[in-house]
Amino acid sequence: MTTTTLPDQNAAEQTFESFGLDARILRALSEQGYTKPTPIQAQAIPVVLLGKDVMGAAQTGTGKTAGFALPIIQRLLPMASASASPARHPVRALMLTPTRELADQVYDNVARYAKHTDLRSTVVFGGVDMNPQTDALRRGVEILVATPGRLLDHVQQKSVNLSQVQMLVLDEADRMLDMGFLPDLQRIINLLPAQRQTLLFSATFSPEIKRLAASYLKQPVTIEVARSNSTNENVRQMVYQVEDGQKQAAVVHLLRQRAEQGLSKQCIVFVNSKIGCSRLARHLEREGINAAAIHGDKTQTERMQTLEGFKNGTIDALVATDVAARGLDIADMPCVINFDLPFSAEDYVHRIGRTGRAGASGDALSIFVPGDERLLTDIEKLIKRSVPRGTLEGFDPTGEKARQEDSDRRRQRTDVRRARGNGDGEGEDRRRRHDHGGSRSAFRPSDDPFFSRPYEPSPNSASAKPADEMIAAALSRGRQAPKRPVAALLGGAPRKS
């Protein structure tokens, strides 16, 4: 297999019109505010339009989705039909993604790019009802975005036919091939025609993944608009070391520090485990920070509602596992915090790629404890740069400083009140009113002779027996109480006639 590397081109000289895209596509791009193509788009679109296989690597947030979606829509336009017959709308382009969120995002972009054409598109992923997806597939679609597991469910139910697929896209291909998707992916590829165009796009490509992907590509063109596995220069990276058990307090400190500095309160906090994700979200809520968790154990409805709340600003801190490391495209995301350093260095690149998108700037802050040095070393080795170390100014993990400051404030308020009280007559009157010991009057006996009369027992109480005699009599009766007769069947004596 021969791999060709496309020479770097000046993206500033390219326009979407220069690619020969249809006017309907250009109209949709204009409505989305697209003006000039990004470097990955400038290099990928002409190659995909030629029908060549592509292995594209670029930093996250650089517009890879448009890099493959726009030329695919352009190539499918001659086969577009306004007919209502499902037979006129077979699946011709299949786009596979590793996560539900990424599938939904890719579909949303495709639908916007093709909204002025007769091409149909839909998305299928797990965690939601299959019936609406089945109805959409049976009505016919040319572009299908899917996660592998749910796509195979529809194949088994015979609600989709992949025999006419002409283009296959593996988005975030390293995760598709590196995780547990390989068996499902192989089953799907076996259902596709051998003559097809295959496109692999991702932000990271390890040598092992490149060798594995080579079996799916035919004389591919490799496009790398930036150094492989590099991070965005617009993202300010910083790492802070704390002791074990102080990571939750460190996250709270960072979020409050950003709020005090007038920065945006919104942030994505990445955690390695599902249970750790839920615990951190609850801790942030107790600290007065609007937070919510998103991980694989959440239903798709819950995940979508959480994402919607985060996008509209009702949630400030989105605590997430790596299900959110790929596919979340939130405009102007200001900050990402790694509560846990990822076990895979490639995931670090994807996590911090949630900020600094589309030319914007952002902060990527990481927390590590003694014992995480190896993970940090792997990250720096992958991105080929050292991550600056920072210090948490004013960090009070135990809360002792806050308690001391609160005690000092209370003492100051007490001293101020005392000083005010000593300065005028009103303060003296106030002290006299509150000095109960000095202002209480002496006891004075009543003038009524009834209250001065000595105690005289009443006639009834005089004739009554002393209490100790009554108690002794009661105890005596209890000891001499006759025994209850027992029936003969239970062993008692027979009744005398």
C-alpha positions in Angstrom: 0.0 0.0 0.0 1.3 3.4 -0.9 0.5 6.4 1.3 0.7 9.9 -0.1 1.2 12.9 2.0 -0.4 16.0 0.6 1.8 19.1 0.7 0.8 21.9 3.0 -1.2 24.6 1.3 -2.0 28.1 2.3 -5.6 28.0 3.6 -5.9 31.8 3.4 -5.9 31.6 -0.4 -8.7 29.1 -0.5 -12.5 29.8 -0.4 -15.4 27.5 -0.4 -16.4 28.8 -3.9 -13.0 27.7 -5.2 -13.8 24.1 -4.4 -16.6 24.1 -6.9 -19.3 23.4 -4.3 -22.9 23.7 -5.3 -24.7 27.0 -4.8 -27.1 25.3 -2.4 -24.3 24.2 -0.2 -22.6 27.6 -0.3 -25.9 29.1 0.7 -26.1 26.9 3.8 -22.5 27.7 4.7 -23.2 31.4 4.4 -26.1 31.0 6.8 -23.9 29.2 9.3 -21.4 32.1 9.2 -18.6 30.2 7.4 -16.3 32.5 5.5 -13.0 30.8 4.9 -12.1 27.1 5.1 -9.8 25.9 8.0 -6.5 24.2 7.0 -8.0 20.7 7.3 -10.9 21.7 5.2 -8.8 23.4 2.6 -6.7 20.2 2.2 -9.3 17.5 2.7 -12.2 18.8 0.5 -10.4 18.7 -2.8 -9.1 15.2 -2.2 -12.4 13.8 -1.0 -14.1 15.3 -4.1 -11.7 13.3 -6.2 -13.0 10.1 -4.6 -9.7 9.2 -2.9 -9.3 7.5 0.4 -8.1 9.8 3.1 -6.5 9.5 6.5 -6.9 13.0 8.1 -5.2 14.2 11.3 -5.9 17.6 12.8 -6.3 19.2 16.1 -9.7 19.1 17.7 -12.0 22.1 17.0 -10.5 22.7 13.5 -13.6 21.7 11.5 -12.9 18.1 10.5 -16.6 17.4 10.2 -17.1 19.9 7.4 -13.9 18.5 5.9 -15.6 15.3 5.0 -19.3 16.2 5.1 -19.2 19.0 2.5 -17.5 16.9 -0.3 -19.8 13.9 0.5 -22.9 16.1 0.0 -21.4 17.5 -3.2 -20.8 14.0 -4.6 -24.2 12.8 -3.7 -26.1 15.7 -5.2 -26.5 14.1 -8.7 -28.3 11.2 -7.0 -30.6 13.4 -4.9 -34.3 12.9 -5.5 -37.5 14.7 -4.4 -39.4 11.4 -4.7 -41.2 10.1 -1.6 -40.4 6.5 -2.5 -37.9 5.0 -0.1 -36.3 3.1 -3.0 -35.1 6.5 -4.4 -33.3 7.2 -1.1 -30.9 4.3 -0.3 -28.0 4.7 2.2 -25.1 5.9 0.1 -22.9 7.5 2.8 -22.3 5.9 6.2 -20.6 7.9 9.0 -19.6 6.0 12.2 -18.7 7.6 15.5 -17.7 6.1 18.9 -20.1 8.1 21.1 -23.7 9.1 21.0 -22.9 12.8 21.6 -20.5 12.8 18.6 -23.0 11.1 16.4 -25.7 13.7 17.2 -23.3 16.5 16.6 -22.1 15.1 13.2 -25.7 14.6 12.2 -26.6 18.2 13.2 -23.8 19.5 11.0 -24.7 17.3 8.0 -28.4 18.3 8.3 -27.5 22.0 8.2 -25.1 21.7 5.3 -27.7 19.8 3.2 -30.9 21.6 4.3 -31.3 23.3 0.9 -30.9 20.0 -1.1 -33.1 16.9 -1.6 -30.7 14.7 0.3 -32.1 13.0 3.4 -30.1 12.2 6.5 -30.7 10.7 10.0 -28.8 9.5 13.0 -29.2 6.3 15.0 -27.6 5.6 18.4 -28.3 3.6 21.6 -30.0 4.7 24.7 -33.2 5.8 23.1 -36.3 4.2 21.5 -35.6 2.4 18.2 -39.0 2.9 16.7 -38.6 6.5 15.5 -35.2 5.6 14.1 -36.7 2.6 12.3 -39.4 4.8 10.8 -36.8 7.3 9.5 -34.7 4.5 8.0 -37.6 2.9 6.2 -38.6 6.2 4.7 -35.1 6.3 3.1 -32.0 8.3 3.8 -28.9 8.9 1.7 -26.6 9.9 4.6 -26.7 7.8 7.8 -24.8 8.8 11.0 -24.6 6.0 13.5 -22.8 4.3 16.4 -21.8 0.8 15.6 -23.8 -1.1 18.2 -27.2 0.5 17.4 -26.5 0.2 13.6 -26.1 -3.5 14.0 -29.4 -3.7 15.9 -31.1 -2.1 12.9 -29.3 -4.5 10.5 -30.6 -7.4 12.5 -34.1 -6.1 12.4 -33.7 -5.5 8.6 -34.7 -1.9 8.9 -31.5 -0.7 7.0 -29.7 -2.0 3.9 -26.0 -1.1 3.5 -25.5 -2.8 0.1 -25.4 0.6 -1.8 -23.0 2.5 0.5 -20.4 4.3 -1.6 -18.6 6.3 1.1 -17.6 5.2 4.7 -16.4 7.7 7.3 -14.8 6.7 10.6 -14.8 9.8 12.8 -12.4 9.7 15.8 -10.9 6.7 14.1 -8.4 6.0 16.7 -11.1 5.4 19.3 -13.1 3.4 16.8 -10.2 1.0 16.2 -8.5 1.1 19.6 -11.4 0.3 21.9 -14.0 -2.5 21.8 -15.5 -1.4 18.5 -13.3 -3.5 16.3 -15.5 -6.6 16.2 -18.7 -4.5 15.5 -16.8 -2.4 13.0 -15.6 -5.5 11.1 -19.1 -6.9 10.9 -20.3 -3.6 9.4 -17.5 -3.4 6.9 -18.4 -6.9 5.7 -21.8 -5.7 4.8 -20.5 -2.8 2.6 -19.5 -3.0 -1.0 -15.8 -3.6 -1.6 -15.7 -0.7 -4.0 -16.1 2.3 -1.8 -14.4 5.4 -0.6 -13.1 5.3 3.0 -12.3 8.3 5.1 -10.6 8.2 8.5 -10.5 11.4 10.6 -9.1 12.0 14.1 -7.0 14.3 16.2 -4.6 11.5 17.2 -3.0 8.6 15.2 -0.6 6.3 16.9 1.7 4.1 14.7 -0.3 1.0 15.7 -3.6 2.6 14.7 -2.1 3.6 11.4 -1.1 0.1 10.6 -4.5 -1.2 11.6 -6.3 1.4 9.6 -4.2 0.5 6.5 -6.3 -2.6 6.0 -9.4 -0.5 5.4 -7.8 2.0 3.0 -6.6 1.8 -0.6 -3.7 4.1 -1.5 -4.8 6.7 1.0 -3.8 10.3 1.0 -2.5 11.3 4.5 -3.4 14.8 5.5 -1.8 16.3 8.6 -2.2 20.0 8.9 -0.4 20.1 12.2 2.1 18.0 14.0 0.5 14.6 14.9 -0.9 14.5 18.4 -0.2 18.2 19.0 -2.4 20.5 21.0 -3.9 23.8 20.1 -1.6 26.8 20.7 -4.6 28.8 21.7 -5.1 26.7 24.8 -3.2 27.7 27.9 -2.2 24.6 29.8 -1.3 24.4 33.5 -0.9 21.6 36.0 -1.2 21.8 39.8 0.1 19.3 42.3 -1.9 18.7 45.5 -1.9 16.0 48.2 -4.1 13.0 48.3 -7.6 13.9 49.4 -7.3 17.5 48.3 -8.4 17.3 44.7 -12.1 18.1 45.3 -11.1 21.2 47.3 -8.7 22.2 44.5 -11.4 22.1 41.9 -13.7 24.2 44.1 -10.8 26.7 44.6 -10.1 26.9 40.8 -13.7 27.5 40.0 -14.2 30.2 42.6 -10.9 31.8 41.7 -12.1 32.1 38.1 -15.3 33.7 39.3 -13.5 36.2 41.4 -11.3 37.1 38.4 -14.4 37.9 36.4 -13.9 34.9 34.1 -16.7 32.6 32.8 -18.0 30.2 35.4 -18.7 27.5 32.8 -16.2 24.6 32.8 -16.0 20.9 31.9 -14.4 18.8 34.6 -13.1 15.4 33.4 -13.0 12.4 35.7 -11.8 8.9 35.0 -14.5 6.8 36.7 -18.3 7.0 36.7 -18.6 6.8 40.5 -16.0 9.5 40.9 -17.9 11.6 38.4 -21.1 11.4 40.5 -19.3 12.1 43.8 -17.5 15.2 42.5 -20.8 16.6 41.0 -22.5 16.1 44.4 -19.6 17.8 46.2 -19.7 20.8 43.9 -23.4 21.1 44.5 -22.8 21.1 48.3 -20.3 23.9 47.8 -22.9 26.1 46.0 -21.7 25.4 42.4 -24.3 24.5 39.8 -23.0 21.1 38.6 -24.3 18.0 36.9 -22.7 14.6 36.0 -22.6 12.9 32.6 -21.3 9.4 32.1 -22.1 6.0 30.5 -24.6 4.9 33.2 -26.8 7.9 32.5 -29.7 7.3 30.1 -29.5 9.1 26.8 -32.4 11.3 27.8 -30.6 12.3 31.0 -27.3 13.0 29.1 -29.1 15.1 26.5 -31.0 17.1 29.1 -27.7 17.7 31.0 -25.9 18.9 27.9 -28.8 21.2 27.0 -28.7 22.7 30.5 -25.0 23.2 30.2 -25.3 24.8 26.8 -28.0 27.3 27.9 -26.1 28.2 31.0 -28.2 26.7 33.8 -25.3 24.4 34.6 -21.9 25.9 35.4 -19.7 22.8 35.9 -20.2 19.7 33.7 -18.5 16.8 35.4 -17.9 14.1 32.8 -16.1 10.9 32.0 -14.5 10.5 28.6 -17.9 10.1 26.9 -17.7 13.9 26.6 -14.0 14.1 25.5 -15.0 13.6 21.9 -18.0 15.1 20.1 -18.9 18.0 22.4 -18.7 21.1 20.3 -19.8 24.0 22.6 -19.0 27.5 21.3 -16.7 29.6 23.4 -16.0 26.9 26.0 -13.6 28.8 28.3 -12.1 26.2 30.5 -11.4 22.5 30.9 -10.2 20.9 34.2 -8.7 17.4 34.4 -9.7 16.3 37.9 -8.0 13.0 37.0 -5.2 12.7 34.5 -6.3 10.3 31.8 -4.9 6.9 31.6 -4.4 7.3 27.9 -2.3 10.3 26.8 -4.3 10.6 23.6 -7.4 11.3 25.7 -5.7 14.3 27.1 -5.5 15.8 23.6 -9.2 15.2 23.1 -10.2 16.5 26.5 -8.4 19.9 26.2 -9.6 20.1 22.7 -13.1 20.9 24.0 -11.8 24.5 24.6 -10.0 26.8 22.3 -12.2 25.8 19.3 -12.5 27.6 16.1 -9.6 30.0 16.8 -10.9 31.0 20.3 -8.7 30.9 23.4 -9.2 28.7 26.5 -7.7 27.3 29.6 -6.8 23.6 30.2 -6.1 23.1 33.9 -5.0 19.7 35.4 -4.7 18.4 38.9 -2.4 15.5 39.9 -1.3 13.9 43.1 1.9 12.0 44.0 1.9 8.8 42.0 0.5 10.4 38.8 3.9 11.4 37.5 4.0 8.6 35.0 0.7 9.7 33.5 2.0 13.3 33.2 5.2 12.1 31.6 3.3 10.1 29.0 1.2 13.2 28.1 4.3 15.4 27.7 6.0 12.8 25.6 2.9 12.5 23.3 2.4 16.3 22.8 6.2 16.9 22.7 6.1 19.7 25.1 6.3 20.3 28.9 3.1 21.4 30.7 3.9 24.3 33.0 3.5 23.7 36.7 1.4 26.2 38.7 0.7 27.0 42.3 -2.8 27.4 43.9 -2.5 30.8 45.5 -4.6 31.0 48.7 -5.5 27.4 48.5 -7.0 26.2 51.8 -7.7 22.5 51.5 -8.5 21.9 55.2 -10.6 25.0 55.7 -8.6 26.1 58.7 -7.8 29.4 57.2 -11.4 30.1 56.4 -12.4 29.2 60.0 -9.7 31.5 61.4 -10.8 34.3 59.2 -14.4 33.8 60.3 -13.4 33.8 64.0 -11.4 37.0 63.5 -14.4 38.7 61.9 -16.6 37.7 64.8 -14.1 39.0 67.3 -13.9 42.3 65.4 -17.7 42.7 65.4 -17.7 42.0 69.2 -15.0 44.6 69.8 -16.9 47.2 67.7 -20.1 46.7 69.7 -18.2 47.0 73.0 -16.5 50.2 71.8 -19.8 51.7 70.8 -21.4 50.7 74.1 -18.6 52.4 76.1 -18.9 55.6 74.2 -22.3 57.0 75.2 -25.1 56.8 77.8 -27.3 54.7 75.5 -24.7 52.0 75.6 -24.8 52.1 79.4 -28.6 51.8 79.4 -28.3 48.9 77.0 -25.9 47.1 79.3 -28.2 47.7 82.3 -31.1 46.3 80.4 -29.1 43.1 79.5 -27.4 42.8 82.9 -30.1 40.6 84.5 -28.1 40.0 87.7 -27.7 43.6 88.7 -31.2 44.8 87.7 -33.3 42.1 89.3 -35.3 43.4 92.4 -35.2 41.7 95.8 -37.9 39.2 96.8 -40.9 40.8 98.6 -43.4 38.5 100.4 -47.1 38.7 99.4 -49.5 40.9 101.5 -52.3 38.2 101.3 -52.4 36.2 104.6 -53.5 33.1 102.7 -49.9 32.7 101.3 -48.4 33.1 104.8 -50.6 30.4 106.5 -48.8 27.1 107.4 -49.6 23.9 105.6 -52.6 22.0 106.9 -53.5 18.6 105.5 -57.0 18.1 104.2 -59.4 15.7 106.0 -59.3 13.1 103.2 -55.5 13.0 103.2 -55.4 12.8 107.1 -57.6 9.7 107.2 -55.7 8.0 104.4 -53.1 5.4 105.0 -49.6 6.4 104.6 -48.2 5.8 101.2 -45.7 3.2 102.4 -48.4 1.1 104.0 -50.5 1.2 100.8 -47.5 0.0 98.8 -46.7 -2.8 101.2 -50.4 -4.0 101.1 -50.4 -4.0 97.3 -47.2 -6.1 97.3 -48.6 -8.5 99.8 -51.7 -9.0 97.8 -49.6 -9.7 94.7 -47.6 -12.4 96.5 -50.8 -14.1 97.9 -52.8 -13.9 94.8 -54.5 -17.3 94.1 -53.2 -19.4 91.2 -55.4 -19.6 88.1 -56.8 -23.1 87.5 -55.3 -25.0 84.6 -57.4 -27.2 82.3 -57.0 -30.9 82.6 -55.9 -31.3 79.0 -52.9 -29.1 79.8 -51.9 -31.1 82.8 -54.1 -29.5 85.4 -56.2 -31.3 88.1 -59.6 -32.5 87.0 -62.6 -30.4 88.1 -64.5 -31.8 91.1 -68.1 -32.6 90.5 
